[in-house]
Amino acid sequence: MVSKALRLSAIFAAVATLPVFAQSGASRLVTLRHASGQGVAPVYEGFDINPDGSYNMWFGYMNRNYEEEVDLLIGPNNTFEPGADRGQPTHFTPRRHKDVFSVNVPKDFGDRTLVWSLKHAPLVVCLVSDYTMPEPRTSQAIAATFAEYLEVLDRTGLRRFFEPVEERVTLSTHAGARKPDALVFETAFKRAGVDGGLNQALFITENAEHIAACRKLGMKTLRYGTDFTSWSQAPLLISQDIGAAGFKNSEAVFRPALADRGLRLQSIEDLSPNKLRGTARNLVQLHSPDLGSFNDVHVELPVEVAASLDSAGRITAVHSTPRPDDVAEAILNVQSLAANKQIADGPPDPASPVLPTYRVETDSEGRRILRRRRLTAF
């Protein structure tokens, strides 16, 4: 039996990502911690034997990123041979995950092979700006202009979205030309370490002239103010343009749009062309005379979400409903907190020996919201 088991083979194939990030040498790779931009490697963990003699071949994966969660839909980028769809995951959270799923093979599987292939070509987000074109355009002047622009990104809190900035931020002065000259975008590709043509790029701007020029260069485009009017709508359009729309990407697509409506999406359970159903967290108003002065206070609870979608996949209406048991439990919890003087409603009482762990805040809409206090160590 052992010799036969050894003949069973589960082969995994991991395809390297595009050279998005230039590396200076192998010795540095040992100590680098990449937040994003790295690939996902499938891992064969081993097997166990079922009573009927069939085998469970166990697989896991290693997402080399420390922060980025990667989505690879079933298809050419996430497939088994033979079988294509073997129940493998399509959402990969950071770092190593063992024994995530198993594939059952018959007892006479013999010398046949089972291949799980993952291909991850990460989406690279870059910022391209005209900003200031120094004259003369010396290396020192370019460096000084770039440093000045990075200060702007720091002040606006945008820098963290484009790290490492030496690769993800390109100024026209780097290229010696202004947008929408093709040289600017080709320079951005080069700085980001991306191989490919401009037909692989999606350009987003509010400038109509730049949109028209970039389309002539073969680039895909989205215009703010016309194609979309809120940045919460952008993920849906981007996913459709780059061919990443689908159920497994739906949470990333709809999370910003639902957040605009005060909902913190937890999961999507069903998605069709005209509706979405899932779970989220939302502020729910509690009504009970037993709450006394805290009657009508709002608390965050799990809710069932049902949303209507238009023909373009955009949310047109949302209904959220808390579970009755959760509401009843929340009322009892607030009663208990109030009875034990654990809710501060107004200025603190310096004579009270009890430090409340919750407080009531009033938001811009006039809602009284119960929030847990943040405690600091000193």
N, C-alpha and C positions, 0 to 999 in steps of 0.2 A: 504493500500500500504506500509506503514511503517513497519508493522509487517511482511509482506511478504519479504520486502527488508532485514530485520534483519535475516531472515532465510537463505538468500544467504550467502554462506561461501566461502572464498578464503583462503586456508590454505597454508602457506609456510613452507618449511622444510629446515633448514640450518644444514649441517653436519660439525662438528668441524674438523679443520685441524689436521694433525698428530702433536704430541708434538715436533715440530722442535726446539723450543726455551724453555729452562727450565726457569720457573719463581720461584722466591723466596717466593711469597706470594700474596694474592689477593689485599692487600693494595697498593702494588707497581703498579699493573696493571692500576690503575686509572691515574697515572701520566706518564706512559711510552708512548712514541711516536715511533711506529715501522715503519721504512722506508719500510720494506718488510717482507715476511714470514707469514703474517696474512691472514685470510680467507675473503670470501665475503658472506654477508647475504642478502637473498632476503627479500623484504618488501612489504606487501600489503598496499596500500595507501587509498583505498576506491573505490567507484563506482559512475557512473552517469547513467541516464536512457535515452534511445533513444526514438524518437517519436513512433517507432513501439513496444515499450514495452520491448525490449531487454536491456541488461545491459552491460556496459563497466567496467570491473574490472581492476583497475589501479595498476601497480606495479613499484617499484623502487628497489634500493639496497644500501647496505653500504659496501664499500671496506675498511676494517679496516687499510689498509696500507696508509702511508702518501706519498709514492713515487712509489711503485710498481704497475704497471698496470697488471691486471690478465686476461688471456685468458682461457675461458672454452667453448669448442666446444659443439654444440648440440649433445646430447648423454647421456650416463649414468651419467656424471658429471654436466649436465645442461639440465634438462628435466621437462616437465609438465605431470601431470597425471590427466585427460586423455589428449591425444593429442601429447605428446612429444615435437613437435616444434610448439610453439604458437607465434612466432615472437619475442621471448625474446632475449636480447643482448648476445653476446658472448665475448665482450671486455669490461672490467670493469675498469674504471679510479678511482683514489683514492678518498676515503671518500664518503659522502652521496649524492645520486642522487635521486630526487623524480620524480614520474610520468613519468618514462622513456618510458613505453609502456602500452598498454591496451589489454585485451583479451575480445572479445565479447561473451556473453553467451545468450541463448534465454530467453524469458520472463517466460517460464515454467521451468527454471533451478531448482527452488525449493530448496530442502534440499541437492542437490548434492554438491560435493566439487571439488575444483580446487587446485591442489598442484603443486607448483614450487619448485624443489629441486636443490640445488647447492652443489657440493662437490669439495673442493679445497685442493688437496694435493700438496703443493708448491714444486717446484724443488729447492733442497738445493745445493748450490755451495760451495765446500770446497777445500782447498789447503792442500796437503800432501807432506811433504818434508823430505828428509833424513838429510840435513844440518849437524850439529855436534852432535856426541854422547859423552857426557861428561863421564869421568870415575874418581871417582865412580859416579854413577847415583843417586845422592841425590836429594831431593826435591828442595834444594837451587840451585843446579847446573842446574836442569831442568828449573827452573824459570829464571835463568840468561841467559841460552841459548835461551829461548823463547823471552826474552826481546831483546836480540841481533838480533834475526831474525826479530822481528817487526821493528827494526831500518832499516833493509834492505828493508822491504816492504814500509816503509815511504819514504826512499830515492828514490825508484823506482816508487812511486806513485801508488802502487798496493794495499795498505792496504784497501782503500775504497771499493774494490770489495769483501772483505772477512770479513766485520764487521757483528756481533761482533767477533773479532778475537779469543776470548777465546773459541768460539764454532766452528768457521769455519776454523781455522788453526790448523793443527796437525803435529807435528814433530815426527820423529822416536823415539826420546828420550822420548816422552810421552808414547810410547808403549813398549820401551825396545827392539825393533826389527826394522830392516830396510826393506824398500820396496824390493821386492813385497810380503813380509810375510803377510799372512792374518790378523795377529794381528794388523798391522798398520792400515789397513782399518776398522777393527772392532772398534779400538780405535777412529778413526775419526767419525764413526757412533755414538758412545757413546758420544763424546764431542759435537756433533751437536744435540744430543737429538732425533735421528732418529731411529725408530723401523723398523726392516726389515733385510733381508739377503743381502749378497754381490751380489746376482743375480739382485738386484734392483739398482746397481751402474753402472755408466758409467765412465770409467777411460781414461783420455787423457794424453798422454806423447809422447816424441820422442824416448823413449828407447824400442827397439825391444824385448829385453829379458823380460822386465817388461810387455809388451803387451802379450807375450806368457804365462807368469805365471798367469796374471790376468784372461786370458781367461779360464785357467784350474780351477780357483776359481769360475767360473760361471759369471764373470763380463763382461759387454759390454765394448768395447774398441774402441778408435780412435787414430791413430798414426799420429802425426804431421810429415810432410815430405813425407808421403806415402798416407794416406787417404785424406789429404788436405795439401796445401802448403802455404795458407794464412789464417789468423785468420778470415777474412771476409767470408770464406767458411764454418767455423765451425757451425754457427747457423742452416744452412740447414741440415747438417749431424746429429747434435744433435736432431733436431726436428724429423727427420726420425727415429732415434734410440729409442727415448722415446715415439714414437707414437703421436707426437703433430703436425705433418705436416698437412696442410690444408689451405683453403683460409683465414680463420680468423687469422691464425698465420703468414700468408705470409708476412705482412709488417715487422714484427720483423725479419723474416728469410732473406728477401732480402735487407733490409735497409743497412747493412754493405757492401754487395757486390756492391750495386749501389754507395755507398759513395766512394768506391775505384775508381769509374769511374767519380767522381766529381759531382754526382747527390745526392741531398737531397730529399729522397723519402717523398712525402706527403700522397699519398694513392694509393692503388691498386684497380682497377675497374674490372679487368677481369684476370682470371688465368686459364690456361689449361695446359695439360702435356707438351706442346712445346712452349708456349708463355706467356708473361706477358704484361699487358697494365695498365697504371696508370698515375699519375701526380707527378711531382717533381719540384725542383728548381735547376737551373743550370746557369752558366755564359754564357751569349749570347753576341756576338760581334755586335755592332751597326755600320751600314754603312750609312752615309749620309754626303754629302758635307756641309750641313747646320750646322754640328757640329763643323766645323773649326778644331782647334787643338785637339779636343776631338773625331774626326772621328776615328772609329775602336776601341773605348774604349769598355770594357766589363762591363756588369751590370748583376746582378742576377735577373732572371725572371722565372715565372711559365712555365713549358714545359710539353708537352705530351710525355710519355715514352712508347716505344715498345721494348721489349726484347725477344730474342730467348733463349730457354732452351734446354739443352741436355736431354738424357734419364734418367739421374740422378737428373734432376731438377736444374742443375747449369746454370748460365747465360753464354752464348757464344757470344752474340752480343747485343748491345744496340743502339737504335736510339732515339734521343730526338729532339723535334720540338717545338719552341715557337709559340704562337698564333700571327698572324700578327698584330692584334689590340694592343696587349701588347707591341710589338716591336715599333709600331708607337707612342704609348703613351710614351714609354721610351725615344725615340728620342726627343720628345717635352719637356719632363721633363729635360733632360740634357741641351737642348738649353736654357731653362728658368734658370736653375742653373748657367750656364756659363754667361748668360747676367747679372745676379744679383751678379756675382763674389762670388758664393757660392762653387766653386770648386778650391781647391789648387792643382796646378800641378807644383811641385818643392818647393824650399825653401819659407817659408812665407815672405810676404812683411811687414816689421815692420812699414812702413809709412801708410799702408792701415787701415782705420777705420773699415773695414768689416772683421769679423772673419769667414772664410769659414767653412761650415758645412760638406763638402765632400772633399775628397782628392783622387788623382790618385796614385795607387801603381803599381809597376811592379813585377810580381811574377817570380818564377824560370824558367818558360817557356817563359818569355818575354812578357806575356800578360799585357796590361795596364788595371787595374781594378778600377772601381769607387766604393769607399767605404765611408760610412757615418762615420764621426769622432766620437769617443767616447769622450763625454764631462765629465769633472770631476768637482765636487763642491769643493770649497776651501774658 
